[in-house]
Amino acid sequence: MPELPEVETMKRVLEPQLTGRTIRDVTVNRPEVIAHPATETFSEILAGQTFSAMERRGKFLLFLLESGDRIVLHLRMTGCILLAPNEFPMEAHTHAVFHLDGGLELRFSDTRRFGRLWLIRAGETDAFSGIAKLGPEPFDSVLSGPYLKARLGTRKKAVKECLMDQGVLAGIGNIYSDEILFAARIHPARPARDLSPGEWERLAAAIPERLSYFIEKDRLTAEEYLETKGKEYRNGPYLQVYGHEGDPCPLCGERLCRRVIGGRSSVFCPGCQKE
């Protein structure tokens, strides 16, 4: 699943290309990916509208329109959004195509069809997408050791699970929770209630630092994004623990271990991250 750094990369690549572009019409091949409103209404309202900007909120992408309407997109597990010339080969499992002026198409594809699009009208409350339930961004000034302790410090759940609670902080998933916890030297299976004030402080410092690092490493040009069809990211070589089960720890050399925590695979160093 694309997490905050990947979604931020998409936003930075697509926004300059989309701003000022007009939607001529919309083709929806799988109506179930349009979560709100009805598919026909979705297409009718968007025809003739012009993009004004983009935003990211957690793992959501928001496409802002000059009318004040906005399209909300969540890619879920396998979704992809691609801006391509209309002659560019269509990806399999392309479920929605926004036909734009200038011979461009904004295409949403999703192998597993979990991703969803919502159209929120100007002045309409978004009670549909779930954005209203998100916690602050990891870069917000509210993030601190005391904030995390207040929100998570009484929980029995593993700190790894708590870190992925989108109602506490928006945008962190399985990959970067491993990287953040490694940077903070905290074992992912530790019950959140057992963390010390100093550990909460380390965690609060590691979250924005690691995410900023990976956003920078994932930087792509528009040409590179199109060439890789929006599905490949550059962070792989920079991940220190995620996906490296059995490899030596980059800090102490001890063999990295894998454990399933809360139904999700976690990789950690038993030497640096004492349980």
C-alpha positions in Angstrom: 0.0 0.0 0.0 1.3 3.5 -0.8 2.0 5.2 2.5 2.6 8.9 3.2 5.9 9.3 1.4 4.6 7.6 -1.8 1.4 9.6 -1.8 3.3 12.8 -1.2 5.5 11.9 -4.2 2.3 11.4 -6.4 1.0 14.8 -5.3 4.3 16.6 -6.1 4.5 15.0 -9.5 0.9 15.4 -10.6 0.0 18.8 -9.2 2.1 21.0 -11.6 0.9 19.0 -14.6 -2.8 19.0 -13.6 -3.2 22.6 -12.5 -5.2 24.5 -15.0 -6.3 21.4 -16.9 -10.0 20.9 -17.7 -11.9 17.6 -17.5 -13.7 17.1 -20.8 -15.5 13.9 -19.7 -15.1 10.9 -17.4 -15.2 7.2 -18.3 -15.9 4.8 -15.4 -15.3 1.1 -16.2 -16.0 -0.2 -12.7 -18.8 1.8 -11.0 -17.9 0.3 -7.6 -14.8 2.5 -7.3 -16.9 5.6 -7.2 -18.0 5.7 -3.6 -19.9 9.0 -3.7 -22.1 10.2 -5.4 -23.7 7.8 -8.0 -21.4 7.1 -10.9 -23.5 9.0 -13.5 -23.7 12.0 -11.2 -20.0 11.9 -10.6 -19.2 12.0 -14.3 -21.8 14.6 -15.1 -20.7 17.0 -12.4 -17.0 16.8 -13.3 -17.4 17.3 -17.1 -16.1 20.8 -17.8 -14.4 21.4 -14.4 -10.9 22.6 -14.1 -8.2 21.5 -11.6 -6.8 24.3 -9.4 -4.5 22.4 -7.0 -3.8 19.2 -5.1 -3.4 18.3 -1.5 -2.4 15.3 0.5 -4.1 14.3 3.8 -2.6 11.2 5.4 -2.8 8.6 2.6 -5.5 10.5 0.8 -5.0 12.6 -2.4 -7.3 15.5 -2.9 -7.8 17.1 -6.3 -9.2 20.6 -5.9 -11.3 22.2 -8.6 -11.9 25.8 -9.4 -15.6 25.5 -8.6 -14.7 24.6 -5.0 -15.6 20.9 -5.6 -12.9 18.3 -4.8 -12.2 14.8 -5.8 -10.9 12.6 -2.9 -8.9 9.5 -3.7 -7.6 6.6 -1.5 -5.5 4.1 -3.3 -5.8 1.4 -0.6 -3.6 -1.7 -1.3 -2.9 -1.7 -5.0 -4.3 1.6 -6.4 -2.4 3.8 -8.8 -3.1 7.2 -10.4 -1.3 8.1 -13.6 -1.3 11.1 -15.9 -0.5 10.0 -19.4 -0.9 11.1 -23.1 -4.1 9.5 -24.5 -1.9 7.3 -26.8 0.0 5.9 -23.9 -0.8 2.2 -23.4 -3.7 1.7 -20.9 -2.8 -0.3 -17.8 -4.8 -3.4 -17.0 -7.5 -2.9 -14.3 -8.0 0.8 -15.3 -11.3 1.6 -13.7 -11.7 5.4 -14.2 -10.3 7.7 -16.8 -10.5 11.5 -16.7 -10.2 12.8 -20.2 -8.4 16.2 -20.1 -7.7 18.9 -22.5 -4.3 18.8 -24.3 -4.7 15.1 -25.1 -4.0 13.9 -21.5 -5.8 11.4 -19.4 -5.8 11.0 -15.6 -6.2 7.2 -15.1 -7.0 5.3 -11.9 -6.1 1.6 -11.9 -6.4 -0.9 -9.1 -5.8 -4.6 -9.3 -7.7 -5.5 -6.2 -10.4 -2.8 -6.6 -10.2 -1.6 -3.0 -9.3 2.0 -3.9 -12.1 4.6 -3.9 -13.0 8.0 -5.3 -15.4 10.5 -3.8 -16.7 13.8 -5.2 -17.4 16.3 -2.5 -19.3 19.4 -3.7 -18.4 22.9 -2.6 -19.8 23.6 0.8 -20.6 19.9 1.3 -19.4 18.2 4.5 -17.2 15.2 3.7 -19.0 12.6 5.8 -18.1 9.9 3.3 -14.3 9.3 2.8 -13.2 9.1 6.4 -10.8 12.1 6.2 -12.7 13.7 9.1 -11.6 10.9 11.4 -7.9 11.3 10.7 -5.5 12.5 13.4 -2.9 15.3 12.8 -0.2 15.1 10.2 3.2 13.7 11.3 4.7 17.1 10.6 2.1 19.1 12.6 3.5 21.0 15.6 1.1 19.1 17.9 3.3 16.0 17.6 5.4 15.6 20.7 6.3 13.0 23.3 3.5 14.1 25.6 0.9 14.0 22.8 1.8 10.4 21.9 1.8 9.4 25.6 -1.6 11.1 26.1 -3.1 9.3 23.1 -1.4 5.9 23.4 0.2 5.6 26.8 -2.6 3.6 28.4 -3.0 1.1 25.6 -2.1 -2.6 26.0 -1.6 -3.0 22.2 1.9 -3.2 20.7 3.3 0.2 19.9 3.6 -0.9 16.2 -0.2 -1.3 16.0 -0.7 2.1 17.8 1.7 3.9 15.4 -0.5 2.9 12.5 -3.7 4.2 14.1 -4.8 6.8 11.6 -6.9 8.6 14.2 -3.7 9.4 16.2 -1.4 10.2 13.3 -2.3 10.2 9.6 -0.3 8.4 7.0 2.0 5.9 8.7 1.6 2.3 7.6 3.5 -1.0 7.9 6.7 -0.1 6.1 7.5 3.2 7.8 6.3 2.1 11.3 9.2 -0.4 11.1 11.6 2.2 10.0 10.5 4.7 12.6 10.6 2.2 15.5 14.1 1.1 14.4 15.3 4.8 14.4 13.8 5.3 17.9 15.3 2.0 19.2 11.9 0.7 20.3 10.8 -2.9 19.9 7.6 -3.1 17.8 5.9 -5.6 20.1 6.3 -3.5 23.2 2.9 -2.6 24.8 2.5 1.1 24.3 1.7 1.6 28.0 5.2 0.3 28.9 7.1 3.1 27.1 8.9 5.6 29.2 8.6 9.4 28.7 12.1 9.4 27.0 11.0 6.7 24.6 7.9 8.7 23.6 10.2 11.7 23.0 12.5 9.6 20.8 9.5 8.3 18.9 8.0 11.8 18.4 11.4 12.9 17.0 11.8 9.9 14.7 8.4 10.1 13.0 8.8 13.4 11.1 12.6 12.8 10.6 12.1 9.4 8.9 9.2 10.4 6.8 10.9 13.6 5.6 14.0 11.4 4.7 11.9 9.0 2.7 9.9 11.7 0.9 13.2 13.2 -0.3 14.6 9.8 -1.4 11.4 9.0 -3.3 11.7 12.2 -5.4 10.7 11.6 -9.0 10.4 13.7 -12.2 7.2 13.6 -14.2 9.0 11.6 -16.9 10.3 9.0 -14.4 6.8 8.7 -12.9 5.3 8.0 -16.3 8.1 5.6 -17.3 7.5 3.5 -14.2 3.7 3.9 -14.6 3.4 5.3 -11.1 4.1 2.0 -9.5 7.7 2.0 -8.6 9.3 3.9 -5.7 12.9 4.7 -4.9 12.9 4.1 -1.2 13.7 0.4 -1.3 17.5 0.8 -1.1 17.2 3.2 1.8 15.0 1.0 4.0 17.1 -0.2 7.0 14.9 -3.0 8.4 11.6 -3.4 6.4 12.0 -6.3 4.0 15.5 -7.2 5.4 14.7 -10.2 7.6 17.8 -12.3 8.2 20.2 -9.5 7.1 22.7 -8.0 9.5 21.5 -4.9 11.4 23.1 -1.8 9.7 24.1 -0.6 13.2 25.1 -3.5 15.3 25.4 -6.4 12.9 23.0 -8.7 14.7 20.6 -10.6 12.4 17.3 -8.8 11.8 14.2 -10.7 12.9 10.6 -10.9 11.6 7.5 -11.2 13.8 3.8 -10.9 13.0 2.3 -8.2 15.2 -1.4 -7.3 15.0 -1.6 -9.4 11.8 1.2 -7.4 10.1 4.7 -8.4 9.4 7.3 -6.5 11.4 11.1 -6.6 11.0 13.4 -5.3 13.8 16.8 -5.7 15.4 16.8 -7.7 18.7 20.0 -6.0 19.7 19.1 -2.4 19.0 15.4 -2.8 19.9 15.3 -4.6 23.2 12.0 -6.3 24.0 
